[in-house]
């Protein structure tokens, strides 16, 4: 998809750089094309969503300006890319709100994993993403990882709004480690309290 993303960046650069094209687009849609930025990966999805939402107007303006647009196949690929990336944007936006806690990490990662199992997305793209997801977040999901951190699993287990995910068949080892971690914390708390009252 890199070539396609570069092509839509070039179209956006042209339209935003042309006062005539930008004014025509705004008059037709009351919207402007969004550019992505290097510091926020979600901005790529936002850029794609905006481009798709005003596709007809963008094509019309490019035709008037005698500039190349995307082919039908490229528009279809852009829609497929949006479908592939949108849940990552959704989960990222969900996790970065102030109202969420550590207990939401594991459910979000599992939700992304389920999304990537969708056969309509194409295995050429989903297999590397699944592998990357497993590798990057082994610290939260894989108890055999040397750096496994039981805190998110324990937080998930004690949060009644999300605890059911810990009882999935693929989470049994993490569940056992989370329970053990919680018991250790309880014992440490009792020890600390008894020491405090001595």
C-alpha positions, -999 to +999 in steps of 0.1 A: +000+000+000+030+024+002+027+034-034-010+041-030-005+062+001+023+082-017-001+088-046-029+101-024-004+123-006+006+137-040-030+144-049-036+161-015-004+181-019-015+193-053-051+203-043-040+219-010-012+238-029-036+251-055-059+279-042-083+274-071-086+236-066-089+240-028-115+266-031-135+245-056-133+215-033-144+235-003-173+251-022-185+216-032-180+198+001-174+224+028-144+201+037-107+202+030-084+172+024-066+161+055-028+154+054-011+128+076+017+137+099+047+116+110+040+119+147+005+104+147+001+072+127-037+075+130-035+105+107-030+081+078-064+066+084-079+100+089-064+111+056-078+080+038-112+084+053-115+120+042-103+112+007-129+084+004-157+105+018-153+132-009-140+109-037-165+122-064-156+158-058-119+151-057-122+133-090-142+161-106-117+187-095-087+167-108-106+162-141-112+200-144-075+206-136-064+180-161-047+160-134-046+122-129-068+107-102-068+073-088-079+044-109-110+024-099-087-004-087-067+021-066-099+035-050-109-001-042-075-007-026-078+025-006-111+013+007-095-021+016-067-002+034-092+018+054-110-014+064-077-030+075-065+000+095-097+015+110-099-009+140-064+000+149-074+037+149-105+029+169-086+009+196-059+035+198-084+063+202-102+042+228-071+034+249-058+070+249-088+085+266-085+096+302-114+075+314-098+041+306-076+020+327-049-006+324-075-033+323-085-024+287-052-032+271-057-069+268-093-067+255-081-042+228-052-064+217-075-094+215-101-074+195-074-064+170-063-100+168-099-111+160-101-083+134-070-096+116-085-131+113-111-117+089-106-136+056-118-107+036-088-086+045-062-107+026-036-129+043-007-111+026-014-081+049-029-097+079-003-125+086+025-100+091+003-078+112-007-107+134+029-117+139+039-081+147+010-078+172+021-110+189+058-100+190+052-064+201+027-072+228+041-106+240+049-088+272+011-086+279-002-118+262+025-144+263+034-158+297+065-175+283+079-141+273+109-134+297+096-098+302+059-108+307+041-082+328+012-097+348-002-063+359-025-057+328-038-093+331-045-089+368-061-055+362-083-071+334-092-099+358-104-077+386-123-053+363-159-067+360-165-048+327-138-068+308-129-098+330-146-123+308-118-121+282-095-137+307-116-169+306-110-175+269-092-207+261-062-189+247-059-168+279-058-196+305-020-193+312-023-155+316-053-161+338-033-184+361-004-159+363-028-130+370-045-149+399-011-157+413+000-121+410-031-109+428-026-133+456+010-121+460-002-085+461-028-094+488-002-111+509+022-082+506-006-058+515-014-078+547+023-079+555+026-042+551-004-035+572+008-058+600+042-042+599+026-007+601+006-016+632+036-031+651 
